[in-house]
Amino acid sequence: MTLSEILNILLGGGFLALVIGIITLKATVRKANAEAEKAKADAETVRITNTENATRILVENIVKPLKEELNATREDLQATKREMASTKREMARLRKAVEAASGCPHSDRCPVLLKLQDNPKRRESRGGDRRAEGVPGQHGGDDKGGDQRGGTQERSIAPYLGRQPPETT
């Protein structure tokens, strides 16, 4: 083969096209890789934006209302605790007053003490007649102030509220 044939083959288009194609292909691959990286970065940005939006919606629609409800429940609980403490103090004051009232010389006929001694269960079982209850200070029914059952008197300690029950004879 002569030099002109070799140059003709080399410069004739086949080989030159191949070399140009390889160089162009390398640039095309780089460009495609750059575009792919850009697309990945855009997709990541969209994913982050979507996550932020979802988180914002979650916080606004779920977390904040639950937090407000929790705070309201805590406030109600605190108010209930204060109310219970107040009620407890009032009950203690009432208990002390009732205990002190039993030492009063007029306690046998004191309408307040008699009302406190009124037991609804006893009223229902005895037909609602207070005289049949045997409450001290209430005269009526029998003179002994209680019911006689088989020779023994049955009494509850509750009606006396700190006073000693009367002696039975």
JOMO-V666446 format. One record per residue. BURIAL is 1 if it has 9 or more other C-alpha atoms within 8 Angstrom, else 0. Layout:
BURIAL, BURIAL
//
This chain:
0, 0, 0, 0, 0, 1, 1, 0, 1, 1, 1, 1, 0, 1, 1, 1, 0, 0, 0, 0, 0, 0, 0, 0, 0, 0, 0, 0, 0, 0, 0, 0, 0, 0, 0, 0, 0, 0, 0, 0, 0, 0, 0, 0, 0, 0, 0, 0, 0, 0, 0, 0, 0, 0, 0, 0, 1, 1, 1, 1, 0, 1, 1, 1, 1, 0, 0, 0, 0, 0, 0, 0, 0, 0, 0, 0, 0, 0, 0, 0, 0, 0, 0, 0, 0, 0, 0, 0, 0, 0, 0, 0, 0, 0, 0, 0, 0, 1, 1, 0, 1, 1, 0, 0, 0, 0, 1, 0, 1, 0, 0, 0, 1, 1, 0, 0, 1, 0, 0, 0, 0, 1, 1, 0, 0, 1, 0, 0, 0, 0, 1, 1, 1, 1, 1, 0, 0, 1, 1, 0, 0, 0, 0, 0, 1, 1, 1, 0, 0, 0, 0, 0, 1, 0, 0, 0, 0, 0, 1, 1, 1, 0, 0, 0, 0, 0, 0, 0, 0
//
